[in-house]
Amino acid sequence: SDAICNFVICNDSSLRSQPIIFNPDFFVEKLRHEKPEVFTELVVSNITRLIDLPGAELAQLMGEEDPKLPGANSTASGFFRSLMSLKRKEKGVVFGSPLTEEGIAQVSQLIEYLHKNLRAEGLFRVPGNSIRQQILKDALNSGTDIDLDSGEFHSNDVATLLKMFLGELPEPLLTHKHFHAHLKIADLTLFDEKGNKTSTPDKERQIEALQLLFLILPAPNRSLLKLLLDLLYQTAKRQDKNKMSAHNLALMFAPHILWPRNVTANDLQENITKLNNGVTFMIKHSQKLFKAPAYIRECARLHYLGSRAHTSKDDLDLLTCPGSKELQPLKSQKRSRLDTCHQEETQQRTEEALKELFRHVHNMPDSAKKKKLIRQFNKHPTALTPGSDVPTSPAPRRTRSRSFSGLIKRKVLGTPIILERKSRDATPEPERVSKENVHLLQKCGSPAHMSQAKLKSLEGRKEESCRRMRARLLSKDSSSL
């Protein structure tokens, strides 16, 4: 615990004394272990955004189909396959076995020793002593403790044995499933202003694609690859002493970590340059390749927290100190304020929509449908009514029929009904008053303020007019006959 750095990632004084491990990929690793299917779908969807993988190659990357590798049907590959099967019959605990955490723990001793001896000229190129290598190999297979600092072994012995371990794995460290994807990454180049492809590598997209591919590697492969690329990166930094550049190291390790098993250089002659350059690129940029892209981190964080607020604390939820409990009320208060603002905004939009709807209904021509809609508005106390402050233009009056039959219906049939309604209602609507009584209403005021005598005189006049109308119609009928 003394080696763990303390990162202050919160202004709360109660948290400053607590040892906090800041891991920016915490939620990424959590999603990988708890929901591997969701994690793989997220990563692969972004890989296909960067590189073009046809259906067959995508199925191979997902493990749905067996990888189709170059030279798989040649006679040479059959010979190498039989030779490798003979070697695996004699496999020990570490060498020739599938990669496991136990094997990585054993091989990590070789990597730690080589970090201390990077100045040897021709490291990884000059072979060591075969007898000392066999002794060291047997010790690793048996699981016995090895003291590499005793001076019994040379750095070239350890470097050669590390390459031997990688070469005897059942499949390359980057796996067969990823082979075609790495070929496509090598073809990622920049575009000019006209959109034409150039020969300049697009380093940003290559780094992003490698970050995504490394995320879906098996956990043991990814762990050992990180240890190995870091060793090669440190070796290339001291090329003035050991004469081993990143390209020279790539020539030594590409057959072990990227080339498919049981193939020869002739099988890969079209792609051998791409593969070697790809490993060179991995060595030079190894310090960036094992970090998840920012958008993958954000998606993983949102999957668990469900908040879009950017925070600088990924691991504060792991702490059980009293100060961490104070963060929860603040979060709930912030959410309640957001909910209140959202409700007010929704209420305001609803009121505006109701105003617009009533304005539209009020401007409709007079009809039964309009009256029905207005009655529905009046049922709700919060809805706007015709007397509200909403500015509305006067509704256009419908032109009534001027035909003779229409006149008879209005005078003979419609008028008594209207008069009966007016006599029953205490406050009749001004719109239902007939045209002949408009001038009387203007003189006398509204029917609610009329005296009983005036109403009787008005009814008498109406009856007299009806009699005259009937007499005129009868006279017209008799003349026609």
Disulfide bonds with the S-S distance in Angstrom:
none
